[in-house]
Amino acid sequence: MLIVKELTKYFSKGIWRKQYIKAVDSVSFSLEKGRTLGLVGESGSGKSTVGKLISGLLYPTGGKVFFQGVDIFSLPSTGRIQLRTKIQIIFQDPQAALNPRMSIGNLLTEPLKVHRLVPGRYLKDRVADLLAMVGLGHEFYHRYPFELSGGQNQRVVIARALSLQPELLVLDEPTSALDISVQAQILHLLRIMQEQMGLTYLFISHDLDVVQQISDHVAVMYNGEIVEQLAASSLFHARNSYTRSFVDAHIPLVSTDRVQPQKNKGLN
């Protein structure tokens, strides 16, 4: 589904004398439909920049990204708009991703109207379906982001992304702002959505425990480059020297079983 070839991004700084900062340098990987690739690395390694490039928020200095066989950077502007319904990105902070002046119902209705996906008379029904899909009741329709918890807002962000019926989700630290119990709920929700809808995930994180739980394969980034790609089950047994040092800096899980849903604790 997704093939990334020699993807490169430099940022410039300075007015009179330009200097260039290497954020991503010749990154290549592929991702099959219905699978999850974890992209890990320390802060500043370039992993979030890769996510923004793939989702079309940034334009590359060099390289290509093929989505379903089409080079996304060669598309005209109309083609890129259509592509945005197929590739969605979810960021770390749900509060920052939601307009505090809009109700949850309006936040979910807006993308449906912009892309003309649902006739007007069916909008409320579609929003109700989206809320139910992420475990929220119809009573959330008239609430505002400040009235919800961090976990509930992240569910709203996920529902908004799913409203456009995407095929690829770029998940940029989607659980790092949440406490551990809520992380488990969101990760379980993402796995259920993937199984039910056949979604493909690029999961970006510095949390190796979370990445190992949700990913099929892992790519390790350092200084803008991918230094190793391996199966998620082999992450804590990596042989690459940098990966090994990165892993050693984290405390491994006592158990590496998949995250299970929390029971009888209500939604957060």
Sequence and secondary structure as in RCSB ss.txt:
>XXXX:A:sequence
MLIVKELTKYFSKGIWRKQYIKAVDSVSFSLEKGRTLGLVGESGSGKSTVGKLISGLLYPTGGKVFFQGVDIFSL
PSTGRIQLRTKIQIIFQDPQAALNPRMSIGNLLTEPLKVHRLVPGRYLKDRVADLLAMVGLGHEFYHRYPFELSG
GQNQRVVIARALSLQPELLVLDEPTSALDISVQAQILHLLRIMQEQMGLTYLFISHDLDVVQQISDHVAVMYNGE
IVEQLAASSLFHARNSYTRSFVDAHIPLVSTDRVQPQKNKGLN
>XXXX:A:secstr
 EEEEEEEEEEEE SSS EEEEEEEEEEEEE TT EEEEE STTSSHHHHHHHHTTSS  SEEEEEETTEEGGGS
 HHHHHHHTTTEEEE S HHHHS TTS HHHHHHHHHHHTT S GGGHHHHHHHHHHHTT  GGGTT  GGGS H
HHHHHHHHHHHHTT  SEEEEESTTTTS HHHHHHHHHHHHHHHHHH  EEEEEES HHHHHHH SEEEEEETTE
EEEEEEGGGGGG  SHHHHHHHHTS   S         SS   
